[in-house]
Amino acid sequence: MAEDNEPILLTFGGGIDARKSPLDVNPSDCVDGDNFDLDTQFNVLRRRLSLGTVATAPNGERINGLAQLIKQDATTSTLVQAGGTIYEWDGTETGFTPVGTVSPAARLRGPIDSNYTLDEFVIITDITKTETVKQWDGTTFKDFTHNLGVNFFAKYVIIENERAIFWNVKTGTTDTPHIILASKVSDSSILTVTDRPSTAMGADDPFFIPTPDLLPLNGVVKAFGEIIFSTQRGRLWVLKHNASFTASDSTGVLWSIEDLYAGISAAGDEAMVNSGNDVIIGVQGRIESLSGILAFGDVETNDLSMPIQPLIKNTASWILLYDPLKQRVFCWPNDDDVAHVLHKSLLRGGRELDPERSPWSRWSTSLVGGFQPTAVGAFFDPASDVPLDSTLSSGSSQWSFPGIFFGIQGGGIQRESGIAGDTTSNACATGKSSVNPTMTSNTTPSGIVNASSANAAQFAAFNNRDVEDTPVSFWVSKTSVQGFDLPHWIEYDFDTTEKVVKQYKLIVGFDSGLPLARTPYSWTFEGTNFSSGGLGINYTGLHSQTGFVAWENEAPAGVGERTFTISNNTLYQFYRLRVTATYGSAIIGYTGLDEGLDNQTRIFTLTLIGC
């Protein structure tokens, strides 16, 4: 049983379950809420890491396309389409070099699976089929080299055993969205629009093949040694490769299409994704898994999105992207400015819904462009090839994972902190200034001030600054006699946002008689993105002092003041000063949050300073 002075911290380990009545929802789940992360190791809702615009294309136009070349030595080169200009981007804020032009209406795609590594170039398609197929070798951006003799367009490409396979193609003025066109093995430039797979076909020969239902191809993914694709308002199919086929084999053909599942098809041009151990498909009004479809058929009880069905029931199309580093699938609906995030680690066996915990969270953002990205991709960090979460040295890509990049309106490229790079380069205001406001109560005008205790109402956490023409005000904790032993703490919560703090300024006010009795002697300054009244988890120590005696040089004068510079590039919602020892008293007197105005006498102030 909790003591009277011990708050009870309620935690939730599951995600959103908007389907059930609030009375019936599992105790670990929630019925609503945005911007939290889920982890099997924490039975809490933790705030997600922040998004930030890390670079803006020089022309300021919409980011319509992304592509990345990976060479045989594992070095990379990244292209960004901003409007009609193609830039090579080095991952820095200003590192854009123009290398070509395209139609502003194009939406170029050059994912990792489209790298033709044999000849060290990436093949780039346009999901609008406005621009011809392109290629990039790290030096020259040009039309894809081929033998067709006419302009060649394609919506998708996948490289399979040194063969380039194009999907939903157009040759010259003849649009054939139902055609798959495959190159000769070891020579991507040799294509055919006349030869279908047959018993007379050589193992290396190019070929074309139509979809059996003659409907447009609208999604393709490599998974489990197969190539799985969707036809619009059609079904799911598999392009099969008969590895044992020889030209003299009269019983079959080298390549064929087999029916995988009828009645299910992707909704959108980028609504299928390999999630590592499954294929996740965005269909109208729900999110399905291929393993669930094949095991149970088209039944609602196996829909991965069942817990969030009321939130997505009207969604007509999707953009899906898998984050291999964090093991989650981002699902952007066409009808809402949010991202629904599927946390694979909360699926039972990594594939099925767990009846005890929802695997879904919902993300929203106030950033320009919101969560309606114009281009998305999983790419290696152009600046280092390694996500910030990795412990590898910069430049190594041996065990690194691709990170998530978001293209937005206005030429901005966004990344999530901790996934693909530091998002704080553009998150800091110019100059060094206080980032926490002047508080008139513990919750006004913005943010929340918490403390381990307050000795009296006039010493509440927000009463932490003195104005010359008003009585002195400050925060004072309760004492050990009152049941509040050290450590004592005071915390500022930015509530709905996160800030980067680079410095903090501490001002102490000395008592008469025993001037240092209530002065901090040892403390830590900490940040976190999850807290509840100061009882948070995962606090990161940003700075500490043990046996800080510099105050002795200033006592018994009115105040002592010190500014501490810390090494911090992370956005945190909560910052806390946690005092573990004073000079001689359990009261931490004259402590407070100076919200950036003039510091006054005979108080503690804690000023949070941005960058």
N, C-alpha and C positions, 0 to 999 in steps of 0.2 A: 504494500500500500504506500502510495506517495506521501511524503511529508507535506505539511501545509505550505512550506515555502519552496516546494519542488514542482515546477510546471510539468504537465503531462504532454509529451510530444506525440502527436498522431502522425503516422507515416503510411504511405501507400506505395506498394511495389508494382502494381499493375497500371495499365493505361486506361484509355477512354472506353467506356461501355455505354454508348448512347442508346442502345436497343432496349435494355431492360428498364423497368420502373426503378426509380431511386431507392425504393424500399427493398427491391430484390437484387440490386447490383452486388457483386462480390465485395466483401470488405476491403480487399486489396485494390479494387478498381475505383475510378472516378467517373462521374457522369458528364463532366464538361471540364474545359480548361485548355489553355494553349501554352506552348513553348516549354515543355518539360521533356526530359530525356529518361529513358528506361534502361535498367541494367539488372541482370539476374543476381548480381552480387549486392544490390542495395534495395532494401524494402522501403524505398522512399521515392517521392517525386523530386527529381533534381532539375534545376533549370538547365536548358540546353546551352551549349556554347553559342557564342554570338556570331552573327554574320557581319561582314564588312566589305565595302568596296575597296579592293586592293589596287585597282588600276582603272583608268578611263582612257579609251582610245582617243588619239589626238583630234579626230574629226568630230567627236562627241555624238556620233550616230549609234543607232541601236546595234547591239551585238547579235548578229544573226547566225553566226556559225563558228565552230571550233574544230580544230584538227590537230593531231600530234603525230609526228614522225618519230619512230624509235629505230635507230640504226643498229647494225650488228654489234657494235661496241657498247650498246645500251645507252648511248647519249641520245638526247631528245631535241626536237625543234618544234615549237608550238605556233600554230597559225590562229589568228582571230579575224573573223569577218565583221567589220563595223560598217554598216550600210553597204556601199559599193566598193570599199577599200579592203584589201587583204593585207594584214600586218603580220610580220613575225614578232612574237612577244617573248621577252626574256624573263618574264615573271616579276619584274620590278614595276614601280608606279609609272615610270616614264619610258620604259624600254620597248617602244614600238618602232618597227622599221617597215615601211610600206614595201610590198613585194609584188603586188598585182591588183587588178580591178575585176569586179564582176557586177552583175545586175544587183541593185539594192534589194530586189524582190527575192533573190536567192536565199536559201537557208542551207548552207554548206555543212556537211558532216564528214569528219575524218576520224572515227574512233580507233582505238587500239587494234581492234579486229580487222581494220582495213589497211594495215601495214603490209606491203609486199616486200618483206625483209630480204628476199633473195637479191633484189636489185636496189634495195635501200631507198624506197620512196613510199609515201603514203598515198593511197587512192582516195579522192575526195568526191563525194556525190552530193547532189542537191535534192532534198526531199520535196521540193516544189517542181523539180525538173525544168527550172527556168534556165539554169546554166548547164553547159556540157560537163561531163566528167573531167576532173582535174587531177593533177599529181604534183607532189612537192618532195624534193630530194634534199631539202635543207639549204639549197641555193637558188633554184629556179622553180617558180610557180607557173604551170603551163597546162594546156589541154592534155588530157590523157592520150598517150600514144596507142593507136590501134590501126587495124587494117580494113575497117568497114567502108572507108571512102566517103562517109557522110558524118554529120554531127551526131554525137552519141551522148545520150542522157540516161541517167539511172537514179533511182531513189535510194537504193541500198547497195552495198558491196560487202562480201565476206571473203577472206582469204582462207582457202582450205588446201593444204598439201601442195603449195606453190601454184595453185589454180585460183584465179580471180573469178568469183561468181557474182554476177550482177542481177538485181531483182527489180521488177517494175521498170522497164526500159523504154526508150524511144530512140529510133534510128532515123535520122533525117526528119521528115515530117510525119513519119508513121509511129503513132503512139501505141505501144503494146504493154499496158500495165499488168497483164497476166503472164508475161514472158520472163523466164529465167534464162540468162545467157552466161555461159561459162567459158573461160579462156583455155587455151592449151596449157598443159602442165609445163612449168618452168619458163613460160613465155606469155606474160599477161597481155601482150599486144595482139596475139592471134585469136580472133573471135569469129563466130559464124552465126548467120541468121537462116541458114538453109539445112544444117545437119542436126538431126535429132538423134538421141541415143539409140543404137541399134546393135545387133549382133556383129555387124561388120565394122563397128567402131573400134579404133585403137584405144588403149588404156590412157594415152596422153592427149587424145584429140579434143578439140573444142566442141561444144554442142550448145543447142538451145532446147528448152522444154517448156511447154505451156502448163498452166495450172489446170487440173482436170475440170474445175467448175468454171473456168474462163473469167473469173472475177479478179479485180485488181489486188495485187500483193500489197499488204499494208503492215507488215512486220516480219522480221526474221531474227533468229538468235541461234547461236551455237551452244549446245549443251549435251552432256553425256555422250559425246562422240557422234551426235546427230546434228543435222541442221533442221530446225523447226520453224515453220512459217505460217502466217495467217493470210487468209483472203478476206477482203472487206465484205461484211455481212454474209460471210461464207462459213468456213470451218478451219480447223487446224490440220496441217499436213506435215509430212517428213520427206525431205529429199534424201533418198537412200543411196548409199554408195556400196556396190558389190565389190569388196576388196579382193575377192578371189577370181574376179572375172578375167578372162583372156579373150583375145579376138576370135579364137576358135570355139569359144563357148556358145553353143547354139541354144542353150536353155534359158538364157536371160540376157539382160543388158547391164552395162556398167553403172548407169544412173537411172533411177526411177523415182516417182512420187507415190507415196502411200498415204492413205487416209488415216489420220491420227484421231480426230474426234469431230463429229458433226454437231452443229448447233452452237458452237462457241467460236468466237473470233475476236481479235483485238479491236478496241475502239480508239482509233487514233493512229497516227503514223509512227509514234514512238512509245507504244503501249505494251511492249513485250521486253522482258529483261531476264537474263540469267542471274539468279541470286546465289550462285555457288553450289547449291544442292537441289535446286528446283528452278522452274521457269515461272515467273510471276506475270500475270496477264491482266491488264486493265480492260474490262468489258463494260458495257453500258450499265451504270448504276452499281457496280461492285468490282472487287478485286479477287481474282481466282488464282489458284496454284495448279500447275499442270499435273503434279502428283495427285492432288485431290480429285481433279477431273477424271484422271485415268483410273483411280482406285474406286471412286464412289459415283461417278457420273455428275450430271448437272443437278446437284442438290444443294439447297440453301444452307443446310447444317454444316457443310464443309467449306462454305465461302470464307476466305480469310477475312473479308471485310464485314462479316456479320455484326461484330460489336459496334461498328460505325455506320451501319446501313442507313439509318435515318439522316445522316449527314451527307451522304453521297448518292442518294436514290435517284436524283435528277441529272447526274453527271453523264454527259453524252460521249465524252472522249477524255483521254488521259495522256500525260507524259510520265513515263516511269524511268527511274535510274537507280542502279544498285551501287551502294557505297561499300566496297569490299573491306575497308579498314574498320568501319564501325558495325558491319554486318546488319545493314538495314536498307530498306527500299523506300525511296522517296516517290510519292504518288501525287502528281499535280493535277487536279481536276480542271476542266475547261470553264467551269461555272462558279468558281470560288477563288478568292485571293489567299489561299492557304496551301500548305503541303501536308498531306496525311503521311505519316512516317510509320512504316512497318518494321518493328524490331524483331529480327529473325531469332535472336537468342531467347525470346519469350515464347517461341513456338515449340510445342511439344515434339521432340525429335527433330527440331529445326524445320518442321514442315506443317504440323497440324496445330489448330487452335488448342490452347490450354484452357479448360473450363474454369480454372481458378484465377487466371490473369489475362487481361486483354493485352495484346502486343502493339497497340496503336497509340501514338501521340499525334497531336496536331500543332503545326507551327505556323505562326503568322509573323509579319515583320513590318516595321514602319519605314524600312529603307525604300528609296526611290525604285519603282518597278515592282515592289512587293514580291509576292510569290506567284507571279505569272511570268516565269523566265522565258526569254526568247531563244535561248540555246542552253543546253546542259551537256555535261560530259564528265566522265571519270578519267582524269589524266594525271600524269606525274607532274609534280611541281616544276614549272619551267626554270625556276631559280636554283633548285638544288636536287631535283629528282626524288626527294624524300619528304613525306609529310612531317609536320612539326612533332607529331606524337611519336615518331620513330626515334630510337636511341642511336641510330647509325649516324656516322659523321656526314657532314654536308657533301653532296656530290655522289654518294654511294647509292646505287639502286638495286643492290643484290637482293634485299628482302623487303624493299619498300612496296607500298600499296598505292594505287592511284587514288587521288582525292577528288572531291566534288567541286566543279566549277559551275557558276551560274552566269549566263549572259543576260543583260537587262537593257531597258530603254536608256537612252542618253549615253551610250558607250561604256557603261560600267561593267566590270567583271567582279563578281563576288565570290568569296570563299568562306567556309565556316572555320572559325578558330579551332586549331587542333586537328583538322582534317587534311587540309591541303596547304596550309601556310598561315603565317601571322596576319590576322585581319586588322591589326591595330595601326598599321602604318598611316591610314587615313582617318583613324578614329579619334585622334587627339587634337584638341584645339591648339591653335598657335599660341605660343607663350606659356607661362606657368601661372596658373590662377586656381583659386579655390573652386572645387567642382561640387560641393555640397551647399545647399541654400541656407539662409538664415531661418532657423526654426522658431515658430511662435508657440508650438506645442509639440508633443512627441510625433505628430502626424501631419502638421501643416508648416509651411505651404505645400511641401512635396517631400516624398521619402518618409522614412520612419526611423526614429531614434529609439534604441533599446539599451537597457543596462541590466547588469546582474541584480541590482537593487537600487533603491533610493532611500536616503535616510529620513526624508520627509517630503511632503508635497512640493515645498518651495525648492527642493533639491532634485526635482525630477530630471530625467536624462536630458531634456531639451534645455533646461536652465543652465546653460554652460558658457555664457558669455556676459561680459559686463559692458554696458554703455555708460559713458562718462556722466551723462545727466540722469541716470537712473540708479537705483540701488544695485549693488553687486549681486550677480546671480551666478550660480555654478551648480555642477552636479557633485553630490557627495553620496557615497555608498553607505549601506548599513555596515555595522561592525561585527566582529566575531562574537561579541557578547550577545548580539541579536540573532546569532545563528548563521551569519554570512562570512565565512572565512575566505581568505584569499584562495584562488585568484578572483579578482573583480574585473569586470569588463564593461566597456561601452562600445556600441556598434551603430553604424549608419547603414541603412538599407535604401538603395536608390529606387526600390519598389518595382518599376516597370522597365528599367533599363540597366545597362552596365556601363561602368566607366573604367578607364585606365588611370591609376594613381601612380605617380612617379616620385612624389615626395609627401611627407607629412610633417606638419609643424606642431610641436608640443610646447605649451606654455604652462608653467606651474606657478601657483601663488603660495608664498611662504607664510606659515603661521607665526604669531608672536610667541615668545617663550621657547618653544621647540620648533624652529622654523622648518625642519625637514621631516617632522614626524609623519606627515601624510603625503610625502613626496614619493613617486615611483622610484624604485631602485633597480628592479628587473622587470622586463616586459617583452611581449611580442606584438608585432603589428601583422594582421592576417587578412586574407581575402577568401571569399568563397562565392559560389553561385547557388548554394542551397543553405538556408538557415530558417529557423522559426523562433523568433524572439531570442536570438543569440545562441540557441541550442542547435546549431547547425552541424553538418558533417563535412568532411573533406576541406577543412580550412587549410589553406596554404600559407605557410609562414613566409612573409615577405621581408621581414626585418626583425632583429631582436637585439636587446641590450641586457647584459648581466652585470650587476654591480656598477650602475652608472653613477659616478661620483661628481660629475662636472657641476651639478647643482650647488655643491658646497662652495664653489668659487663665487656664487652670486647671492646666496643667503647671507644675512637676513634681509637683503634688499627686497623690494616689493614683488618682483617676478623673476623667474628664470625662463629662458626661451632657447629652444634648439630646433633646427630643421634637419631632417634626416632624408637623404636621397636613397632610393631603393631601386633595385634592378627588377623592373616589372613591365612586361609588354602585354599582359593578359587583362581582358575586360572582366571585372567582377561586379556583382550586384551588391555584395555585402563587404564592408570593411570593419574590422574590430581591433581595438586596442585592449589587450589582455594583460593586466598587471599581475605578476606573480609574487612580487615582494615590494614592500615600502621600507622607508628608513626605520620606522618604528611604530607604525599604527596600522590597524586594519581598516581605517577609513582612508579612502583615496579621495582626498579633498580637492576642491577647486579644479575639477576636471571637466572638460566639455568639448563640444564641437564648435570651433570658431568658423562660421560660414563665410569666411573670406573677407569680412569687413575688418576694420582696425582692431587689432588685438588690444585688450584692456588689462588693467592691473588686477593682481591678487586672484587670479583664476587659473585653472588648468584649461587650456584649449587644445583641441585636436583639429587641425586644418588639413583637409584632404586636397592635395595639389595635383592638377592634371599635368599634361605634357605639352 
